[in-house]
Amino acid sequence: MGLTKYEQETIINFNEKERLASVYTHNQGLQNTLLSLCESHPAQVKHKSGDRYGGMTFELPKKWVKIVPPRVLSEAQKKVLEDMNRRNQERRK
């Protein structure tokens, strides 16, 4: 039996003493990102384990764990992006 979406957690755990953080996740996008980091930065990021429900545990430097608010665009920036999107859509047709 599989886990419900509610049970498919992402848990980030670290303390003040150790320099590493532990990330346990079921999120496929985050797993792919962390697996890529394991390949590109093998000295810093380690894939520690996986479970039978699809969760994976990784270890990485805790200073890599960031909480970043979304970027707020000005009206001029929004207009530039809208124009770029419109041109790209026209090019694809």
C-alpha positions in Angstrom: 0.0 0.0 0.0 1.4 3.4 -1.0 1.4 6.7 1.0 -1.2 9.4 0.6 -0.2 12.8 -0.7 -0.5 14.1 2.9 2.0 11.4 4.1 4.5 12.2 1.3 6.6 14.6 3.4 9.7 16.7 2.9 11.7 17.0 6.2 14.8 19.2 6.5 16.6 18.6 9.7 19.8 20.3 11.1 21.2 21.5 14.4 23.5 24.3 15.5 26.5 22.0 16.2 26.8 20.0 13.0 27.6 21.6 9.6 25.4 19.2 7.6 21.6 19.1 7.1 19.5 16.0 6.4 16.8 16.2 3.7 14.2 13.5 3.5 11.7 13.9 0.6 9.1 12.3 -1.5 9.0 15.3 -3.9 10.2 14.1 -7.3 11.5 17.5 -8.4 13.5 18.0 -5.3 14.8 14.4 -5.5 16.0 15.0 -9.1 17.7 18.3 -8.0 19.5 16.6 -5.1 20.5 13.6 -7.3 22.0 16.1 -9.8 23.9 17.8 -7.0 25.2 14.4 -5.8 26.8 14.0 -9.3 28.1 17.6 -9.6 29.2 18.0 -6.0 30.0 14.5 -4.7 32.1 15.9 -1.8 29.3 18.0 -0.4 26.0 16.2 -1.3 25.4 12.5 -0.5 22.4 10.3 -1.2 22.2 8.4 2.1 19.1 6.1 1.6 15.8 5.4 0.0 12.7 3.7 1.3 10.2 1.4 -0.2 7.6 4.2 -0.4 9.7 6.4 -2.7 11.2 8.7 -0.1 14.9 9.5 -0.3 17.4 10.9 2.3 20.2 13.2 1.4 23.0 15.0 3.4 24.3 18.4 2.4 25.8 21.5 3.9 23.2 23.3 6.0 24.4 26.6 4.7 22.9 25.5 1.3 19.4 25.4 2.9 17.7 28.7 2.1 14.3 30.2 2.5 13.8 32.8 -0.2 10.7 34.8 -0.8 9.3 35.1 -4.3 10.7 37.9 -6.5 8.4 40.9 -6.9 8.5 42.3 -10.4 7.9 45.9 -11.3 5.3 46.7 -14.0 8.1 47.4 -16.5 9.7 43.9 -15.8 6.3 42.3 -16.2 5.7 44.0 -19.5 9.1 42.8 -20.8 8.4 39.2 -19.8 4.9 39.4 -21.4 6.4 40.6 -24.6 9.1 37.9 -24.6 6.4 35.2 -23.9 4.2 36.6 -26.7 7.2 36.5 -29.2 8.1 33.0 -28.2 4.5 31.8 -28.6 4.4 33.4 -32.1 7.7 31.8 -33.0 6.5 28.3 -32.1 3.4 28.5 -34.3 
